[in-house]
Amino acid sequence: MHWGIIPLEEDVLSGTPTALYPPMLSNLALDRGASIFLRLDAASTHIQIEIGTTAVSAPSAAPPFTLFTGVEDDTFQEVPATWNSRYDGAMALFNSEIEMIGPFLKIHNGHPKSIIVTSVTFSQVTAS
C-alpha cells in the first residue's frame, strides 16, 4: 500500500497526488477539500475501512468523509458508505464496509473544518 495527499482538489473524480509514500501514515491535518489518495496492493472488492481521528477535530454529528474508488489512478467514482462512529477518549473511529471497483481509494474531507487523521486501516470482509 502507498498513500499520497492532495491538498485541495479541483476535481475529486480525477485528481492525483504529486508523490506517493510508503505504508506508514503519520498524523495529518486533512483540510476541507483535501483527499488522502491510497493505492492498495491487493484489490479486494469488499473491504472494511476504519479511519481514526482525534476526537477534538472530529465532527459530532456525522462523519466528514466521502470515499471514492477507481480502477485507474485518475478516474474515480463515489462509493456509498454507511458510517459507524465510536468515540474512545481522545480518539474517534469511523468505520464502514465498502465495495471497491479497483485498487485506488480516496478519502475526501468535505467538512468545513480540518480533521486530524491518525490512522487508516483496512480488512477484507469474508462471506459468513
C-alpha positions in Angstrom: 0.0 0.0 0.0 1.1 3.5 -0.8 -0.5 6.9 0.0 -0.4 10.5 -1.0 -2.1 13.7 -0.1 -4.0 16.1 -2.5 -4.1 19.4 -0.5 -7.1 20.9 -2.5 -8.9 19.0 -5.2 -10.4 20.9 -8.1 -12.0 17.7 -9.4 -12.3 14.9 -6.8 -13.1 12.4 -9.6 -9.8 12.8 -11.4 -7.2 14.5 -9.2 -3.9 12.6 -8.4 -1.1 13.3 -5.9 2.3 14.5 -6.9 4.1 11.9 -4.7 3.4 8.6 -3.1 4.7 7.5 0.3 5.3 4.1 2.0 2.6 2.5 4.1 3.3 4.4 7.4 0.8 7.2 7.7 1.7 9.9 10.2 -0.9 12.2 11.8 -2.0 14.7 9.2 -4.5 17.6 9.1 -7.0 16.9 6.3 -8.4 20.3 5.4 -11.7 20.9 3.7 -11.4 19.9 0.0 -8.3 17.7 0.6 -8.1 14.0 0.0 -5.9 11.1 1.1 -5.1 9.0 -2.0 -4.4 5.3 -1.4 -3.1 2.6 -3.7 -3.8 -0.8 -2.2 -1.6 -3.7 -3.1 -4.4 -6.3 -3.3 -7.7 -5.4 -5.0 -10.2 -6.9 -2.6 -13.7 -5.9 -3.7 -15.4 -6.0 -0.3 -13.4 -4.3 2.5 -13.9 -2.7 5.9 -12.2 0.6 6.3 -11.6 2.3 9.7 -10.4 5.9 9.9 -9.0 7.1 13.2 -9.1 10.8 14.1 -8.6 13.0 17.1 -11.9 13.4 19.0 -11.4 17.1 19.2 -11.2 17.5 15.4 -14.0 15.0 14.6 -17.5 16.4 14.0 -20.1 15.2 16.4 -23.0 14.9 14.0 -21.8 12.9 11.0 -18.6 11.5 9.6 -16.8 14.1 7.4 -15.5 11.7 4.8 -16.7 10.8 1.3 -15.0 7.8 -0.3 -14.1 7.4 -4.0 -12.7 4.3 -5.7 -11.2 3.6 -9.1 -9.5 1.1 -11.4 -7.1 3.8 -12.7 -5.3 6.4 -10.5 -7.1 9.3 -12.3 -10.7 8.1 -12.7 -12.8 7.7 -9.6 -16.5 7.2 -8.6 -18.1 7.8 -5.3 -18.6 4.7 -3.1 -21.7 4.5 -1.0 -20.7 4.2 2.7 -22.8 3.8 5.8 -20.6 5.0 8.7 -20.4 3.8 12.2 -18.8 6.2 14.7 -17.2 5.4 18.0 -15.6 7.9 20.4 -12.9 6.5 22.8 -11.3 9.1 25.0 -9.1 11.3 22.8 -9.8 9.3 19.6 -12.8 9.0 17.3 -13.1 6.0 15.0 -15.2 5.9 11.8 -15.8 2.6 10.0 -17.7 1.3 7.1 -17.9 -1.7 4.7 -17.5 -0.7 1.1 -17.3 -2.2 -2.4 -14.1 -1.3 -4.2 -14.0 -1.3 -8.0 -10.2 -1.2 -8.2 -7.1 -0.8 -6.1 -7.3 3.0 -5.8 -9.2 4.8 -3.0 -9.7 8.4 -2.0 -10.8 9.6 1.4 -12.1 13.1 0.8 -12.9 15.7 3.5 -16.0 17.8 2.7 -16.4 19.0 6.3 -15.9 22.8 6.9 -13.1 22.2 9.4 -9.8 20.3 9.3 -9.8 16.8 10.6 -6.7 15.3 12.2 -6.4 11.8 10.7 -4.3 9.5 12.9 -4.8 6.1 11.2 -6.4 4.3 8.2 -6.8 0.5 8.5 -8.3 -2.0 6.1 -9.6 -5.5 6.5 -11.0 -7.9 3.9 -14.6 -8.8 4.6 -15.4 -12.5 4.1 -18.8 -14.0 3.4 -20.4 -15.6 6.5 
